[in-house]
Amino acid sequence: MTHKHIIRLCMIGILAAGTLSGQVYFQYMGLENTPKHTARSLSLGGNALALEKSPLAGLNNPAAMYSRDEAFTLYANLNLATFTERRSFPVQDSFGDFIAENDYVSSRFSKMEGDVAIYYAQKGFTASGGWYTLENYAYDYREEIRSDMGSGAYYRDPLAGLHLINFSGLVHGLNVALAHDIGERFALGYAFTQLYGSGIEEGYGVVPILNDNKLSSQDTTYFPASPQGFRGNMVNLGLTAQITPRLQAGIHTNLQGTYFMRGTSMIAQMDSAMLVPVYSPDPDSLYDVAVHRPSTYSLALRYIPANELKTTLYAQLDLNGWGAYSMHFYDSADSLVHAFEPGYAANLTVSAGVEHVFFTGMPLRFGFVFQQSPINREMDRTVIHLGSGWISERVTLDVGVAIYQNMYRYDDLFPVTGEGRAVRDKVKESSVRTHLSLSYAF
C-alpha cells in the first residue's frame, strides 16, 4: 500500500469519525429499515449488485454472489456510528424576544457491531454462511428538567428530574445462502436467515433530581424491562441477468415475515392528532409482541461504460409494502390486548452510485439514496454515500460512509397536562454510518 493510498483511507476514516450523528426513535417499533451492506456496496448507495461475489448478498439478492470461478473467502465487517438528536421549541427570553432555535434536548449515543462470514464458490454453484448484526436498538433520550418554583419563575415541566427513554440490544442473524446459474446469462439465489436477540432492554419514565415538597412529583416513575425470547426469520430470493456484456440486471425480494418478543412494557400507538406512532409504557404489565414486517421488492442495474479507466454505474429501485406492517400485543393468556395497525402506504427508495478506478488501482465511490418515510413525507430523507478501498492479491479492505440530515415536527415526548404549544417541537436528526470491510481470499 502506498503512502498516498494510506492517506486517502485515513482521511475518509477521520471524516467519518468526526461527523457521526443521527436519530432512531422509531427503530424499536421496527420502522427503521437499514439493509445490511459491505463497505463497498454502502458507498455505492446500497446497491445489491455491488455485492457481487460477497456473502452479504445473501441478505439482499443472493443471486449476486454467484461466481463461475472457484473461490474461498473469509469476510469481516465493522460498523461504527455515534448518534445525536436535537429537539427545540420557541421560547421568550428576558428581553421579550422569541428564540426559535432553543434546544431543550441534545441526546448523543453510540453504536458498534460486527459481522463475520465465509464464501465458497465451485463450478455450477456458490454458497455462503454468516453471523450478522441486523439491528442495533441503541437509543438514549435524556431530558434534564430543573425548576426553582420561585415567585414569578416559569417552569416548562412540573416533573423536575431526568426524563429518560432507553432502548438497547442487538438482533443477530444466522444467514445461509445458495446461488446457481441457469444457462450462460442467468443466476438464481436463495437465502434464509434465523433471527436471535441479545441484551434487549427498555425503559421509560422520570427520575427526580430535586428533593423539594413544592415539586409536583418526588417519586421515581422510571420503569425498566428486559424483553426475552426474541425469534423470527427472513427469506430472500433473487435473480440476476446478464443482458449485454456491459449491462446486468437483478431482481430480488425480502419476503414478509414476523418476529416475536416476550416481556415488553412499551406499547406502540397512533397519535390521532399527528398521525404518527408514539410509545405508551404500561409499568404494571408485560406483553408478548408480534411485529409483522412488510415485503420488499427491488430492481437493480449495473452498467460498465466503454471507458479507458474502469467506471461502473449502479442504480436501484426498492418498493416497500408498509401496508402489511403491524404490531400485535398479547397478555400472558395469549389474548390480543392491543393491535397497532397504522395502514401505511407502500413507499419507494431510489438509489444510484458510481465507482471509478484510477490507474493506480485506487477506487473512488460515490452514491446517493432518496428514502420515502412510511410514517410521514416530512420525514423523507436523502442520504449521501462515499468510500474507497485497497485491493491486493488476497486481501481487500474497503471503507464506506453514509451521511444524512433531516428535520421534522413532533410533539413533546413527555407532554405536560394543560401545557399548550403554538407549534410542535422541531426535531433535527443527522447520521453518519461508517463501514469497514476486510476479506481474505485463499
N, C-alpha and C positions, 0 to 999 in steps of 0.2 A: 504494500500500500504506500503510495507516495505521500509526501508532506501535504501537497495540495488537496488530495483526497481526504486526509485526516482532518484538515482544517475545515473543509466543507461539511463533513459529517458532524464535527464539533459545533459548528455554527448552527446547524439545524437543531441539535440537541439543546444548545443554550437558548435558542428562540423558544423551543417548546417548554423548557423548564421555567422560563421567566414569565410566561403568559398563561399558565394553566388556570382555568376557571369555568364555572357552569352551574346550571340548576336542574335538579332531578326530583322535584317534589312529587310528580305523578308516577315515578318509576315503580314504586311499591305496589301500585294498582295494576301493574302490567301494561302501562300505557306508553312507556318509553322503549321503543323497539330499536335496539342498536345491533345490527348484524355483526357477526364476528368476521374479522378480516386479518390478513397479514399486513405488515407494514407497507409492502409494495401495493397491494390492492387498495388499502386505505388511502394512500397518497394519490391514487388514480380515481378517486370518487367512490370507492367501494364497489367496483365493477366485478361481477362474478367471473368473467372470462380472464381477468387479470390474475386469477387463482390457478392458472394453467400449471399442471403437474405439482400441485400443492395439496397436502392433506386437508387444509381448511376448506377446500372446495366441497368437502362432504357436508359442511354446514350451510352451503349456498347451492351451487349447481354441481352435484357430484360428477357429472359427465365431463366437466372441465379438467378434472385431474387425470383423464386418460392419456396414456403415452404409449407409443409404439416401440419405444426404446426401453431396454432393461434398466432398472434403477432401484436403488435402495437408499433412502434418505431419512435422517433424523432431523426433527424440526422443533424449535422452541420459540416462544413469543412472550414478550414482556410488555404489559400495558400500564402506563403511568398517567395519572391525572390528579389535579387539585381543583376543587370547585368553589365558586363564590356566588352567592345570591344576595342581591341588594333590594330592599323594599323601602319605599318612601311615600310620603303624603304631604300636601301643603300645610304649613303652619304659619302663624303670625308671630313675628318676633316682638321684642320690647319696643321697637321703633314703629310698630304698626305696619311693617312690610310683610308681605307673604313670601315665604321661602318655598319654592316648588320642589327643589331637589334636597329634601331633608331626609336622609337615610335614618330610619329607626332600627334597621336590622342590616347587618352585613355578615352573613354566615359563610364560613370557609371550612372545607373539609377535603380529605384526600382519598384517592383510590389507588390500589396497585394489585394486579393479579397477573398470572402467567398461564401458559399452555404448553403442553408437550405432545408430540405426535410422531408417528412413523408413516412412511410412504414406500410402497413396493409396487414396481411395475414389471410385468412379464409379458411376453408376446401374447396378445389377444385380450389381456385384462389388466386392470390396476386396482389395488386395494389399499386402504389406509385405516388407521385407528388412532384415536387421540383422546386426551383428557383436557377439556377446555373449561375455562370460567366464562359462562354465558351472561350472567347478570351479577352486578355488584350493587347491593341495595343501600350503600352508604349515603346517608342524608342526615345532616346535623343542623337543625334550626335552633338558634339561641337568641331570644329577645329579652334583654335585661330592662326591667321597669323599676324606676326609683321615684318615690313621691314623699315630700315632707308634710303634705296635708296642712300646711300653714295658712294663715289668713290671706285670702286672695290668690293663693297658689293654684295654678292649673295643672292637673294631672290627667294624662291621657287614659290611664287604665287603673281601676281600683285595686287590682291584684298586684301589689308590689312584690316583685320577685323575678325569677327566671322562667320565662315561657319557653318550654322545650318540646321539640319533636325530634326523636332519634330513631333512625332505622339503620340496621346493619345486617350483614350476612351475604353469603355467596350462593349462587346457583351454578353447579358444575354440570357438565355434560360428558358422558362417555359415548363417543361417536365412532361408528364403524361405517365404511362406505366401500362401494364396489362400482367399477365402471368397465365397460367393454365396447368394442367397436361393432358397427353394423355396416359392413362394406368398407369402402375407402373414405367416405365423406362424413359418416355419422358415428356418434358415440352416445351410449345411454349410461346413466348413472343412478344409483340408488343409495340412500343413506338413512340410518336410524340412529337416534340419539336418546339415551336414557338420562333423565334429569335427576340430580341429587341436590339437596340443600344442606348448608352447614352454617352454624353460628348465627342464625337468624334471630334478631332482637328487634323489639319495637317499644316505643314509649311516647307518651303524650301527656302534657299537663303543666302545672305550675309548681315551682319550688320557691317559697318565700325567702327573701334575703334580709328583710327588715322586720324586727320584732317590736311592734307598736300596736297597742289596742285600738288606736284610731283607724287602723287599716281595715279594709273590708274583709280581708282574709289573712289568717295567720297559719293556716293548715296546708300541708303539702297535698296537692291534688295530682301529682305525677304518678301515672300508672304504667309500669313496665310489664312486658310479657315476652315469652320466649316460645314462639311457634315451633312445632316439631313436625316430623313425618312428611317433609316435602317430597313429592314424587310427581312424575309426569314423563312424557316422551314427545319426540318430534320425528317427523318423516319428511325427507327431502327427495324429490325426483327431478331429474334433469336430462336434457338432450342438447347436444351441440352438432352443428352442421357446417362443414367447410364449403361455403357457397362458391367461392372462387379461391385461387391461390392466395389472394390478399384480403379476402373478406370472410369472416367467421361469425356465425350467429349462435346464440344459445337461449333456450327457454327452460325455466325451472319453476318449481312451486315448493313452498314450505306449507304442508298441509295443516289444516285447522286441528288444534289439539287442546287438551285440558291438563292443567296441573293442579295439584291439591296440596293444602297445608292445614295442619291441625293446631289449634290453640291460639288463634289471633283474637285480639280485643279491638282491632281497628275495623270499623265498618265504612265501606265506601258508599256515598250517597250523591245524589244530584242536587246541586243548589238550584232551586226553582227560579230564582231571580237572575242569576248569572248564566245558568245552563252549562255549568262546568262541574266536574266532580270535586267532592270535598271529603275529608276524613271525619268520622264521628266516633270517638272512643267509647267503649262500654266497659267500665272498670269492674263491673260485677259479674261479667260472663265471658267465657271463652268460646269461640266458634271455630268450626271447620269451614274452610272456604274452597270453592272450586272456581278457578279462573279459566274461562273459555277463550282461548286465543284465536284470532282470525287467520285465514289462509292468506298467503302472499303469492302473487304470480308475477314473473319477471321475464322481460325480453332484453337481452344484452347483445351488443355488436362490437366487433373488433376489426379495425381496418388498418392495413400497413401500406402507406403511400410508397411510390417508387422514388424514394429519396436516396441520395448518396450516403447520408447518415441515417441510421435506422430510426424511424419515428413511427410510433403506434398510437392510433386514436381509439378511444373507448367511449361507449355510450350505453346507458341502461335506463329502462322504464319499469318501475315497480307499481303494482296495483295491490293495495292492502284492503282486504274486506272487513273493515272495522264494524260493519253492521252485525257481524256474528259475535262480537266481543260482549262478554257479560261476566259478572261475579255473583255467585250464589253462596249464601251463608247458612250453615246448618248448626243446630244445637246438639247436645250430647245424645239425644234420641234420634239423630239423623233427620229431624224435621226441618224443612225450609223455613227460616225466620226472616230472611231479607233477600231480595233479588235486586242487584244493580244492573239494569239493562238500559243503557243510555241510548241505544239505537243510532249510533254514529253512522255517517255515510262513508262509503269507500273513499280512500284518498290516494294520491299519487306521489311518487318520489321520482324525480328526474335527475340523472347524474351524467357527467361527462368527464373525461380525463385524457391526458396526452403524456406519453413517455418519449423522451428524446435522448439518444445515446451518443455521446461525443466520441471523437477519435480515440480518446484515452480509454474508452470503455465505461466512463462515469455516466450513469443515467441521471437525468433531471425529470422529475414527475410533478404534474400539477393537475388538479381536478376541482370540480365544484359539485354540490348537491343542493337541489331545492326540495324541501320536505314539507308537504302539507300536514298540518296537525289534525288528528282525529277529534280533538277537543274543540278548537276554535280557530278560525282562519287568522285571527290576530296573532296566534302562536306559530304560524308558518315561519320557517327559518331557512336561510341559505348558509351552507357550510363550505368553507374553503379548505382544500386539501393540498398538501405539498410533501415532497420527500425526495430521497436519493438512496444510493446503496453502493455496495462494493462487492465484486464477484471475483473469486479466484477459481482454480481448477475444481476444488472440492467444497470450499466454504463460500456461503453467500450471507452478507449482512445488509439488512435494509432498515431504513428509518422512515416513518410516516407520521404526519401531523395533520390533524383536522381541527379547524377553528370556526367558531360561530359566536355571534352576539344577537340578542333579541330583547324586546321589551313588550310587556302586555299589562293589562289592568286585572287586578284580582282583589277580593275582599281581605280584610284582616284575618289572619289565621286564628287569632284569639279575640273575637269580637266582644265588645262590652255592651251590655243591655242598655238601651236608651241612647247610646252614643251615635250621632249622625255624622256621615261623611258626605261632603258635597260631591266628591268624585272617589272612585275606588283607588286603592293603593297602586302605585306604579312598581312593577316587578321588573328588574333588569337582570338578565342572565347572559352569561357568556361561557364558552367552554373551549378548551383545547385538549384533545386526546393525542397521546404520543404512543406509537407502537415501535418496538424494536424486535426484529425477527432475525433469527440465526438458523441456518440449516447446514448440515454436513452430508455430502453425498459419498457413499462408499464405492 
